[in-house]
Amino acid sequence: MDNTQKFISDIQRIKKHARADNGGNYDSKAACSNIISLFERNNRSFSGLPHSLGEYWEHTYVDAAEDRQNAPDDNAIDKIGAMQAFLSGEEGLDALSQDDWKEIGRLVNFEAEDLPIEDLSRMMSVIVEKGALN
């Protein structure tokens, strides 16, 4: 199991606990907050980038969800899973749209001076490959 698969599994566990911990009433706000915290912990070597990506994900795919009460939906989970794959240097980036890539490129550029040079180089290669440089 790679980092991304484990991350997705952990998200499902977070959602399950968010439902069980509240007497069967799902607390989507708590679940999403815990997912972002997990994402940040998994990627702490990337300075503030995971926090910025988590905020983008929450605003774009959770806050704007049609069924906010049950968020995150499978699409949102796929999106943050692909962001995890991006940071981990793994396959599985297809869930990210061109708009996502442009925002990821903007955030990576913003955080660039605080990122390890090897990781920055790898991430920039992917961003260029995706045609997301502004």
C-alpha positions in Angstrom: 0.0 0.0 0.0 1.5 3.3 -1.0 1.1 6.7 0.8 -1.9 7.7 -1.2 -3.8 4.5 -0.7 -3.1 4.6 3.1 -4.2 8.3 3.1 -7.5 7.4 1.4 -8.0 4.5 3.8 -7.4 6.9 6.7 -10.0 9.4 5.3 -12.6 6.6 5.2 -11.7 5.8 8.9 -12.1 9.5 9.8 -15.5 9.7 8.2 -16.6 6.5 9.9 -15.5 7.9 13.3 -17.1 11.2 12.7 -20.4 9.4 12.2 -19.9 7.0 15.2 -18.6 9.6 17.6 -21.7 11.7 17.3 -24.4 9.0 17.9 -24.8 8.3 14.2 -25.1 11.9 13.2 -22.3 12.7 10.8 -20.3 15.8 11.6 -18.9 16.8 8.2 -17.1 19.9 9.6 -15.2 17.8 12.1 -14.4 15.1 9.5 -13.0 17.7 7.0 -11.0 19.4 9.7 -9.5 16.0 10.7 -8.8 15.2 7.1 -6.9 18.4 6.6 -5.0 17.9 9.8 -4.0 14.4 8.6 -2.9 15.8 5.2 -0.7 18.4 7.0 0.8 15.8 9.3 1.5 13.4 6.4 3.4 16.2 4.6 5.0 18.3 7.3 8.3 18.4 5.4 6.7 20.7 2.8 6.4 23.6 5.2 3.2 25.6 4.7 2.3 24.0 1.3 0.0 21.2 2.8 -1.9 23.8 4.8 -2.4 26.0 1.7 -3.5 23.0 -0.4 -5.8 21.9 2.4 -7.5 25.3 2.5 -7.9 25.3 -1.3 -9.4 21.8 -1.1 -11.8 22.7 1.6 -13.0 25.9 -0.1 -13.2 24.4 -3.6 -14.5 20.9 -2.9 -16.0 20.8 0.5 -17.6 24.2 1.1 -19.0 24.2 -2.4 -20.4 20.6 -2.2 -24.1 20.1 -3.1 -24.5 17.8 -0.1 -22.5 19.7 2.5 -23.9 17.6 5.3 -22.1 14.5 4.0 -19.0 16.1 2.7 -16.4 15.2 1.6 -17.9 13.2 -1.2 -16.0 10.7 -3.4 -14.9 13.4 -5.8 -13.5 15.6 -3.0 -11.7 12.6 -1.6 -10.2 11.8 -5.0 -9.0 15.4 -5.2 -7.2 15.4 -1.9 -5.9 11.9 -2.6 -4.4 13.2 -5.9 -2.8 16.1 -4.0 -1.3 13.6 -1.6 0.0 11.6 -4.6 1.5 14.8 -6.0 3.4 15.6 -2.8 4.5 12.0 -2.4 5.7 11.8 -6.0 3.3 8.9 -6.7 1.0 8.1 -9.6 -2.7 8.9 -9.5 -2.9 12.6 -10.4 -5.8 12.2 -12.9 -8.5 13.6 -10.5 -6.9 17.0 -10.6 -8.4 19.5 -13.2 -6.5 22.2 -15.1 -7.8 24.7 -12.6 -6.5 22.6 -9.7 -3.1 22.4 -11.4 -3.0 26.2 -11.9 -3.8 26.7 -8.2 -1.2 24.1 -7.2 1.4 25.8 -9.3 0.6 29.1 -7.7 0.8 27.7 -4.2 4.1 25.8 -5.0 5.6 29.1 -6.3 4.4 31.0 -3.2 6.0 28.4 -0.9 9.0 27.6 -3.1 11.7 29.2 -0.9 10.7 27.0 2.1 10.6 23.7 0.2 13.4 21.1 -0.1 15.1 21.8 -3.5 14.7 18.1 -4.7 11.0 18.2 -3.9 10.5 21.6 -5.5 12.3 20.4 -8.6 10.1 17.3 -8.9 6.9 19.2 -8.2 7.8 21.9 -10.8 8.5 19.2 -13.4 5.0 17.9 -12.9 3.4 21.3 -12.9 5.2 22.2 -16.2 4.2 18.8 -17.7 0.5 19.6 -16.8 0.9 23.0 -18.5 -0.1 24.9 -15.4 2.5 27.6 -15.2 0.9 31.0 -15.4 
